[in-house]
Amino acid sequence: MRMYPVYKGLQKPLVYRGFKGKYIAYGISSLGLGLVTGGLAGALLNMYIGGLLTILSIAGGLLYTYSKQASGLHDKTRSREIFIHRIYLRRGYGKTGI
C-alpha cells in the first residue's frame, strides 16, 4: 500500500504580509483608493498636498484594515435582544379562489 502526503493547510486562510483572507483585498483597495485620492488632490490642488494626502490616506486605510482584522475574519454583531417575527397569513392562503 502506498502512502501519499496530504497537504494540511487547505483550511487555513491566505496570509500576505500580516493580512489574512478578505483583509488582503481590503488592504489592496485602501492602497488603490489612496493613490487615486492623492493623484486627484495633486492634480487639482498642489503636488505637496497630494503627496501628503496619498501617504496619510494609505497609512490610515491600512491601519484601519489591520485594526478591523484584529476582531477576526468572521466578525459579526452579536445582539442580546429577543426578536419575535410575526407571521401574517390570511385564511385560505394558497387557494385559487381568493
C-alpha positions, -999 to 999 in steps of 0.1 A, spaced: 0 0 0 14 34 -10 12 64 13 8 99 -2 14 131 17 -17 152 23 -15 190 24 -29 200 57 -31 238 51 -63 238 30 -85 250 58 -62 279 67 -69 314 53 -45 330 29 -19 352 46 1 380 29 23 405 49 2 401 81 -32 404 64 -54 374 63 -82 363 40 -106 390 29 -85 417 46 -59 413 18 -84 427 -7 -93 455 18 -56 464 21 -52 465 -17 -84 486 -20 -71 511 5 -38 513 -14 -56 520 -47 -80 544 -32 -52 563 -15 -33 566 -48 -63 578 -67 -72 603 -40 -36 616 -37 -33 618 -75 -65 639 -78 -55 662 -50 -21 666 -66 -36 675 -99 -62 698 -86 -45 715 -56 -8 711 -52 18 684 -56 29 685 -20 -7 684 -7 -13 654 -30 17 636 -18 9 642 18 -27 631 13 -15 600 -5 7 590 24 -20 598 50 -48 580 33 -28 549 25 -15 547 61 -49 554 76 -66 528 54 -40 501 62 -42 509 99 -80 507 98 -79 474 79 -53 460 104 -75 471 134 -106 455 118 -87 423 112 -79 421 150 -116 413 156 -114 382 134 -121 370 99 -158 364 107 -168 392 129 -205 396 133 -226 419 155 -239 399 184 -273 411 196 -285 402 231 -321 412 223 -350 388 217 -366 392 183 -402 380 176 -411 376 140 -449 376 135 -465 356 107 -493 374 89 -512 349 68 -548 352 56 -572 323 59 -573 304 28 -538 313 17 -528 293 -13 -563 286 -26 -570 296 -61 -605 311 -54 -592 340 -34 
